């Protein structure tokens, strides 16, 4: 998936979505992936995730 995708979008979902987008973000952070990773924050679904990432300094 990481090699074939052009862009990675996390739609509101469960743990599987978080696992997949986390893998893409981790690959991007270590320089193995140069493609956008996006959380589609429909109706504030990912507000708590953004707050957590802001708290730990990953935004």
N, C-alpha and C positions, 0 to 999 in steps of 0.2 A: 504494500500500500504506500509506504513512504517514497519508494522510487517512482511509482507510477502517478501519484497525485500531483496536481498543480497548486493546490490550495487545500487547507484542512479546516473545516468548519464544524464546531461542536454545537449541534442543535440541542435543545432541552431534552434530557434523557436520564439514563441511570449510570451505573458504575462502568458499563462497557464503553460508553461514550467518553467518560473521564479517563479511562485507561488508554484509549486510542489517542485522544488529543494530548494527554500527558506524554506519551511516547514521542509524538511529533514535536512537542515543545522541547523535551529533553534533547532530542537529536539536533534541533535548531540551536539550542544553547551551547552545545559542544562543537558546533561547526560542521555537523554531518548532514545538515538539511538547510537549504536556503529557500524556503517556501513559506508563505504566510500561514499562520495558525490563528484562528478566530473563534471566539465564543459568541454565538448568536444569542444575545441576552433578551430573549422574548419575554415581555412583561416582567422584567427584573429577575428572571429565573437564576441567573448567575451572579446576582448582586453579592451574595454571601461569599462566593468564590473569589470575586474581585477584592472584597474586603480582606479575605485571608491572604491573598497574594500580595496586597499592599502592605499588610502587617509584617510579612516575612521578607519583604523587599524584592519581590519578583515581578513587579509590574513595569 
